[in-house]
Amino acid sequence: MALNIVLIEPEIPNNTGNIGRLALATGSRLHLVKPFGFEIDDKRLKRAGLDYWQHLEVIYYDSTDDFFAKNKDIKMVFLSSHGKKSHWDINYTDDMFLVFGKESIGLPKPLIEKRQDQLFKIPLYSKDIRSLNLANAVGIIVYEGLRQLS
């Protein structure tokens, strides 16, 4: 019962480190799509992931095109504050890919437009906030998936 966490062009090493730690704790795979906003050996990444990084299954991609070329016909959902459907409506399956965008702007606009039927959001109950921290959002989505699959 593995899930796949996909970070497209992550920018903040602490978020990526925390998400790596979450991936290991939940038995998920981490997919990182370049370019990154940091060096993969950044001390902040390792500090946030503690000393667990070497135990984590991480798959690296040179670009978004590379990621999609290598993962054709895979069931994916895309998370964005621009989604119309709630994350409560995701029908999780084993090995599903959960795709998140970078911290500053989220998923690329063309990807959002192309994948509307696979686009979900985490509801926000305050008009004073645009989005959640990426690591928090990934945690919400992954643990809901584990709940549904167990």
C-alpha positions as CSV (number, residue, x, y, z in Angstrom):
1,M,0.0,0.0,0.0
2,A,2.3,2.7,-1.2
3,L,1.5,6.2,-2.3
4,N,3.7,8.4,-4.5
5,I,4.4,11.9,-3.5
6,V,5.4,14.1,-6.4
7,L,6.9,17.6,-5.9
8,I,7.2,19.6,-9.0
9,E,10.1,22.1,-8.8
10,P,10.2,22.3,-4.9
11,E,11.9,25.5,-3.7
12,I,12.3,25.3,0.0
13,P,14.7,22.6,1.4
14,N,13.0,22.5,4.8
15,N,9.6,21.6,3.2
16,T,11.2,18.9,1.0
17,G,13.1,17.5,4.0
18,N,9.9,17.3,6.1
19,I,8.0,15.7,3.2
20,G,10.8,13.2,2.8
21,R,10.5,12.3,6.5
22,L,6.7,12.0,6.0
23,A,7.2,9.7,2.9
24,L,9.4,7.4,4.9
25,A,7.1,7.3,7.9
26,T,4.1,6.4,5.6
27,G,5.9,4.0,3.3
28,S,5.5,6.4,0.4
29,R,7.8,7.0,-2.5
30,L,9.1,10.6,-3.1
31,H,9.4,11.9,-6.7
32,L,11.3,15.1,-7.1
33,V,11.1,17.0,-10.4
34,K,13.9,19.5,-11.3
35,P,14.8,22.3,-11.2
36,F,15.0,22.6,-7.4
37,G,15.3,25.9,-5.5
38,F,18.1,24.4,-3.5
39,E,21.0,21.9,-3.8
40,I,20.0,18.3,-2.9
41,D,22.8,18.2,-0.3
42,D,21.5,21.4,1.4
43,K,22.0,21.1,5.2
44,R,18.5,22.4,5.8
45,L,17.1,19.6,3.7
46,K,19.0,17.0,5.7
47,R,18.2,18.7,9.0
48,A,14.4,18.7,8.2
49,G,14.7,15.1,7.0
50,L,17.0,14.3,10.0
51,D,19.2,11.4,9.2
52,Y,16.5,9.4,7.5
53,W,17.2,10.6,3.9
54,Q,19.4,7.5,3.1
55,H,16.4,5.2,3.9
56,L,14.0,7.0,1.7
57,E,13.1,5.9,-1.8
58,V,13.6,9.0,-3.9
59,I,13.2,9.2,-7.7
60,Y,14.6,12.2,-9.5
61,Y,13.5,13.7,-12.8
62,D,15.3,16.3,-14.9
63,S,12.0,18.2,-15.9
64,T,8.3,18.0,-15.8
65,D,8.4,16.6,-19.4
66,D,10.8,13.8,-18.1
67,F,8.4,13.0,-15.3
68,F,5.3,12.6,-17.5
69,A,7.2,10.7,-20.1
70,K,8.4,8.2,-17.5
71,N,5.0,7.9,-15.8
72,K,2.5,7.5,-18.7
73,D,-0.8,5.8,-17.9
74,I,-0.3,6.2,-14.1
75,K,-3.3,7.2,-12.0
76,M,-2.5,10.7,-10.7
77,V,-4.3,13.5,-8.8
78,F,-3.1,17.1,-8.8
79,L,-3.4,19.3,-5.7
80,S,-4.0,23.0,-6.2
81,S,-5.8,25.9,-4.5
82,H,-7.3,26.4,-8.0
83,G,-9.1,23.0,-7.8
84,K,-12.9,22.9,-7.9
85,K,-13.3,19.5,-6.2
86,S,-12.4,18.9,-2.5
87,H,-9.7,16.4,-1.5
88,W,-12.4,14.5,0.3
89,D,-13.6,13.4,-3.2
90,I,-10.3,11.7,-4.1
91,N,-10.8,8.0,-4.7
92,Y,-7.4,6.8,-3.6
93,T,-5.8,3.7,-5.1
94,D,-2.6,1.8,-4.2
95,D,0.4,3.4,-6.0
96,M,-1.5,6.6,-6.9
97,F,0.6,9.6,-7.6
98,L,-0.2,12.7,-5.6
99,V,1.2,15.7,-7.5
100,F,2.0,19.0,-5.8
101,G,3.5,22.2,-7.2
102,K,6.2,24.5,-6.0
103,E,5.7,26.7,-2.9
104,S,5.6,30.1,-4.7
105,I,3.1,29.5,-7.4
106,G,1.9,25.9,-7.2
107,L,1.3,23.8,-10.2
108,P,2.1,25.3,-13.7
109,K,-0.9,27.0,-15.2
110,P,-0.9,24.8,-18.4
111,L,-0.9,21.7,-16.2
112,I,-3.9,23.0,-14.2
113,E,-5.8,23.8,-17.4
114,K,-5.0,20.3,-18.9
115,R,-5.9,18.3,-15.8
116,Q,-9.1,19.9,-14.5
117,D,-10.8,16.5,-14.0
118,Q,-7.9,15.4,-11.8
119,L,-7.5,18.6,-9.9
120,F,-8.4,18.8,-6.2
121,K,-8.0,21.3,-3.4
122,I,-7.9,21.2,0.4
123,P,-10.8,23.4,1.5
124,L,-9.8,26.6,3.4
125,Y,-12.3,28.0,5.9
126,S,-10.9,31.5,6.1
127,K,-10.9,34.2,3.4
128,D,-7.7,35.6,4.9
129,I,-5.4,32.8,3.6
130,R,-4.5,31.7,0.0
131,S,-3.0,28.3,0.7
132,L,-1.4,26.0,3.2
133,N,2.3,25.3,3.7
134,L,3.3,22.6,1.2
135,A,4.5,20.1,3.8
136,N,1.3,20.5,5.8
137,A,-0.8,20.0,2.6
138,V,1.1,16.8,1.7
139,G,0.6,15.4,5.2
140,I,-3.2,16.0,5.0
141,I,-3.4,14.3,1.6
142,V,-1.2,11.3,2.3
143,Y,-2.8,10.5,5.6
144,E,-6.3,10.7,4.1
145,G,-5.1,8.3,1.5
146,L,-3.8,5.9,4.1
147,R,-7.0,6.1,6.0
148,Q,-9.0,5.3,2.9
149,L,-6.7,2.4,1.8
150,S,-6.5,0.7,5.2
